[in-house]
């Protein structure tokens, strides 16, 4: 489990649960909360707490978290960015835990 870095105060209750779940996944070193955009959503059939991967960064992945107030940008920092296999394992695990709206 990732070391505690203090409370995430900038997200709602469902967002904090999702952040805690992301932090507990193997291969993820840290979860960083980015900018919030009120009034936006991830699409139909997505409730507060839903998470969607958007792309890769040099340190891991970026994604969007649905909250009751809108969406928040999230960065996932990986334990090891050297191994491509590690990236694929983490991506598969996140997509398994947070399937798409039809999946």
N, C-alpha and C positions, 0 to 999 in steps of 0.2 A: 504494500500500500504506500502511496506517496506520502511524504512527510507533510504534516499540517502547516499551512502557511497563513493561518489566521482565517477569520470568517470572510466569506464572500458577501459583502453587504450591498453590492450594487445589483443584485438580482432578486427576483421574487422566490417564493417557497419552491415552486416547481423547478425553476431554473437552478436553485441551489442543489436540489436532489439530482438533477441531470449532471451538474458539475461534479458532485461527489461520485456519481457512478462513473463518469469519464476518468476521474483521477484514480479510481480503483482498478481500471483495466490494466492488464500487464503490458508493459512496453511504453506506457505514457508516463513521462517524468513530471510534467506540469500542465495545468490548464490555465490559460490567461484570458481574462475577460477583456474584450475590446469595446468599441463604440456601441451604444444603444440607439436604436431608431424606433421611436414610438409610432404606433399606428400601422406598422407593416406586419405582414405575416408570411409564413412559409407555404401557404396554399390551403386548399380545402382539406378537410379531414386531418388537420394537424392541430393538436391541442398544446396548451402551455407545457413546456418541458420537452417538446420534440426537438431533435437535433438533426442537422443535415450537413454532411461533409461537402465542402465547395471546391477544394483544391489542395495542392501541396505547397509548402514553403521550404526553404532550406533546412529548417529545424523540425519540420513535421507536417501538420495539416492545418488548414483553416476551415472554419465552419460557421453555421448560423444556428443560434438557439432561440426557439420561440418562447416568449414569456407572456404573461398576462398583459403587459404594457406594450409589447411590440417584439422586435427581434434584437439580439445582441450578437456581435461578432465574437467568436471564440477561436483561440489558437491552441492547438495541441502540440506540446513539445515532447519529442520522443526520447527514450533512453539512449538509443543508438541510431544515429542517422547514417552510419557507414554501410550497414547491411540492407540491401533492397528487400530481402526476405522479411526483415523486421517491419518495414513499412507495409508490406502486403498483409502480414499477420494482423497488425493494428487496424488497418483499413477494413479487413474482413470482419474483425471483432466488433468494431464500431457500427458497421452496416448491419451486422447480425442483431445487435442490441437496439439499434434505432433504424428499423426498416422503413422504406419509403411508404407513402400513403396507400399504395395499392398492394404492398408486399407484406 
